């Protein structure tokens, strides 16, 4: 096998069962680490299971809704549902938490996380191709569906939280995107450009390069325990270039409230001073 054939062979890797299993495992473990998820698993296993399925198949649900397809179509994949449900049961209900502790071991955790990122690339490309079959050359639709298919679990996180009885609108991914959602959006744009032949690179080469970037950045962030996005410097530069360095609305509002409070205090003190002067003048005239 020659070196140039590696990207081509890599692009032909089947995702089922091993890579899909890694995706389910990483997703359910992430769910268990959410605050209150273990309590929900004890109080309502059905709600916990449904949340786990949204974590695992959120991309399929969201992309189906966007294309006016049945959002429950993922339930027809009985083998995948059975595999994901088995992972959910072992992660939450294995005696002594042995299953979760085993895969929480850092080397295994890194392996699972890397394999999950591989599935992200496959989901993006599948979403772009599926959107193109419905709306020919509609590149905005292709980007949106590819983004939804690859990062649907994050984009519908507010709905998933509602299933567990949690309402946190401030965690909306559109308000403050996490790194996986950002990098999936970039991937959706790249694969849409490649699919529309605006990006002159072979599909298997782009799949290989993008996946390598995903895996390396994910493993690096986990090893360094860094939550900072690798795109932060570029985001800051672009934000300054196109939108300017402006204060956040909350800070501006807080400063405005403080200044208004300060001015009202000054007004009240000046009014009290004038009233005091008037009273003393009235006493002198008496």
C-alpha positions in Angstrom: 0.0 0.0 0.0 1.4 3.4 -1.0 1.1 6.5 1.1 -1.3 8.3 -1.3 -3.8 5.5 -0.8 -4.2 6.0 2.9 -6.8 8.8 2.6 -8.8 6.8 0.1 -8.8 3.7 2.3 -9.6 5.8 5.4 -12.6 7.4 3.7 -14.0 3.9 3.1 -14.0 2.8 6.7 -17.3 1.5 7.9 -18.7 3.2 11.0 -20.7 0.3 12.3 -20.2 -1.2 14.8 -17.0 0.0 16.4 -17.0 3.7 15.6 -20.7 4.0 16.3 -20.2 2.2 19.6 -17.5 4.7 20.5 -19.9 7.5 19.6 -22.7 6.1 21.8 -20.2 5.5 24.7 -18.8 9.0 24.6 -22.2 10.5 24.3 -23.8 8.6 27.2 -20.7 9.2 29.4 -21.0 12.9 28.7 -24.7 12.7 29.7 -23.9 11.0 33.0 -21.4 13.8 33.8 -24.2 16.4 33.6 -25.4 17.7 36.9 -28.5 15.9 38.1 -28.3 13.1 35.4 -27.6 10.3 37.9 -30.6 11.4 40.1 -32.8 11.4 37.0 -31.7 7.9 36.1 -32.8 6.7 39.6 -36.1 8.7 39.6 -37.1 8.1 36.0 -35.2 5.6 33.9 -37.4 6.4 30.9 -36.5 10.1 30.9 -32.8 9.1 31.3 -33.0 6.7 28.4 -34.7 9.3 26.1 -32.1 11.8 27.0 -29.4 9.3 26.1 -31.0 8.7 22.7 -31.1 12.4 22.1 -27.4 12.6 22.9 -26.7 9.7 20.5 -29.1 10.5 17.7 -29.7 14.2 18.1 -28.1 14.9 14.7 -30.6 12.6 12.9 -33.5 14.1 14.8 -32.6 17.7 14.0 -31.7 17.1 10.3 -34.9 15.2 9.8 -36.9 18.1 11.2 -35.1 20.5 8.9 -35.9 18.4 5.8 -39.5 17.8 6.8 -38.8 14.1 7.5 -40.1 12.0 10.4 -37.9 12.9 13.4 -38.4 9.4 14.8 -36.9 7.7 11.8 -33.8 6.8 13.8 -35.9 4.4 15.9 -36.3 2.2 12.8 -32.6 1.3 13.1 -33.2 -1.4 15.6 -29.6 -2.6 15.8 -28.3 0.9 16.5 -31.0 1.5 19.1 -30.2 -1.8 20.8 -26.5 -1.0 20.8 -27.0 2.5 22.2 -29.5 1.3 24.8 -27.0 -1.4 26.0 -24.3 1.3 26.4 -26.8 3.5 28.3 -27.7 0.7 30.7 -24.1 -0.3 31.4 -23.0 3.3 31.9 -25.8 4.1 34.4 -26.7 0.8 36.0 -23.6 -1.4 36.0 -22.9 -2.7 39.6 -20.3 -0.6 41.4 -20.1 1.7 38.3 -17.4 -0.6 36.9 -18.2 0.0 33.2 -18.1 3.8 33.5 -14.9 3.7 35.6 -13.2 1.5 33.1 -13.8 3.8 30.2 -13.1 6.9 32.3 -9.5 5.6 32.4 -7.6 8.3 30.4 -6.1 6.1 27.6 -9.4 4.5 26.9 -11.2 7.8 27.2 -8.8 9.3 24.6 -9.4 6.4 22.3 -13.2 6.7 22.5 -13.1 10.4 22.0 -10.9 10.1 18.9 -13.2 7.5 17.4 -16.2 9.7 18.1 -14.6 12.5 16.1 -14.2 10.2 13.2 -18.0 9.7 13.2 -18.5 13.4 13.2 -16.8 13.7 9.8 -19.0 10.9 8.4 -22.2 12.5 9.8 -21.3 15.9 8.2 -20.6 14.4 4.8 -23.8 12.4 5.0 -25.8 15.4 5.9 -24.4 17.5 3.1 -25.1 14.8 0.5 -28.6 14.2 1.9 -29.5 17.9 1.7 -28.2 18.1 -1.9 -30.5 15.2 -2.8 -33.5 17.3 -1.6 -32.4 20.8 -2.7 -29.9 20.6 -5.6 -27.0 23.1 -5.3 -28.7 24.9 -2.4 -25.5 25.4 -0.5 -27.0 27.1 2.5 -29.3 24.2 3.1 -26.4 21.8 2.7 -24.4 23.7 5.3 -27.3 23.8 7.7 -28.2 20.1 7.4 -24.5 19.0 7.6 -24.1 21.2 10.7 -27.2 19.7 12.2 -26.3 16.1 11.4 -22.8 16.5 12.9 -23.6 18.6 16.0 -27.3 18.0 16.6 -26.7 16.7 20.1 -25.3 20.1 21.1 -27.8 22.2 19.1 -30.8 20.5 20.7 -29.3 20.5 24.2 -32.0 22.8 25.6 -34.7 20.3 24.6 -32.7 17.4 26.0 -32.4 19.3 29.3 -36.1 19.8 29.4 -36.5 16.0 29.2 -34.5 15.8 32.5 -36.6 18.7 34.0 -33.9 21.3 33.5 -34.4 24.7 31.9 -31.3 26.7 31.1 -31.9 29.0 28.2 -28.6 30.7 28.7 -26.8 27.5 27.6 -28.2 27.8 24.1 -25.5 26.9 21.7 -26.4 29.8 19.4 -25.7 32.2 22.2 -22.3 30.7 23.1 -21.1 28.0 20.8 -19.0 25.2 22.2 -15.9 24.0 20.3 -17.5 20.9 18.8 -20.4 23.0 17.4 -18.0 25.5 15.9 -15.7 23.0 14.3 -18.7 21.1 12.9 -20.0 24.3 11.3 -16.6 24.9 9.7 -16.6 21.3 8.5 -20.1 21.7 7.0 -18.9 24.7 5.1 -15.8 23.0 3.8 -17.6 19.8 2.7 -20.4 21.9 1.1 -17.8 23.8 -0.9 -16.1 20.6 -1.9 -19.4 19.0 -2.9 -20.3 22.0 -5.0 -16.8 21.9 -6.6 -15.9 25.3 -5.3 -13.1 23.7 -3.3 -10.7 21.9 -5.6 -9.7 18.9 -3.4 -10.6 15.3 -3.6 -13.3 14.3 -1.1 -11.3 11.5 0.5 -8.3 13.9 1.0 -10.6 16.5 2.7 -12.2 13.8 4.8 -8.7 12.6 5.9 -7.3 16.0 6.7 -10.4 17.3 8.5 -10.7 14.1 10.6 -7.0 14.2 11.6 -7.5 17.8 12.7 -10.5 16.9 14.7 -8.8 14.0 16.5 -5.6 15.8 17.2 -7.3 18.9 18.6 -9.7 16.8 20.7 -7.0 14.7 22.2 -4.8 17.8 22.8 -7.6 19.6 24.6 -8.3 16.5 26.8 -4.6 16.0 27.7 -4.1 19.7 28.5 -7.5 20.0 30.1 -8.1 23.1 28.2 -11.6 24.4 27.4 -10.2 27.2 25.1 -11.1 26.9 21.5 -8.1 26.7 19.0 -10.1 29.2 17.0 -10.2 31.8 19.8 -7.4 34.1 18.3 -9.0 34.0 14.9 -12.4 34.7 16.4 -11.0 37.7 18.3 -9.3 39.1 15.2 -12.4 38.6 13.0 -14.7 40.1 15.7 -12.5 43.1 16.0 -12.3 43.5 12.2 -16.0 43.1 11.3 -17.8 44.0 14.5 -15.4 46.1 16.5 -14.5 45.7 20.2 -17.8 46.6 22.0 -18.7 45.9 25.5 -21.2 43.1 26.2 -24.8 44.2 26.6 -24.8 42.9 30.2 -21.9 45.1 31.2 -23.3 48.1 29.4 -26.6 47.6 31.1 -24.9 47.1 34.5 -22.9 50.3 34.0 -26.0 52.2 32.9 -27.9 51.0 35.9 -25.1 52.0 38.2 -24.8 55.4 36.7 -28.6 55.9 36.9 -28.5 54.8 40.5 -25.7 57.1 41.2 -27.5 60.0 39.6 -30.7 59.3 41.5 -28.8 59.2 44.8 -27.2 62.6 44.0 -30.6 64.0 43.0 -32.1 62.8 46.3 -29.3 64.2 48.4 -29.5 67.6 46.6 -33.3 67.7 47.2 -32.8 66.8 50.9 -30.2 69.6 51.1 -32.6 72.2 49.6 -35.4 71.1 51.9 -33.2 71.5 54.9 -32.2 75.0 53.9 -35.8 76.0 53.4 -36.8 74.7 56.8 -33.9 76.6 58.5 -34.9 79.8 56.7 -38.6 79.3 57.8 -37.5 78.9 61.5 -35.4 82.1 61.3 -38.4 84.1 59.9 -40.6 82.7 62.8 
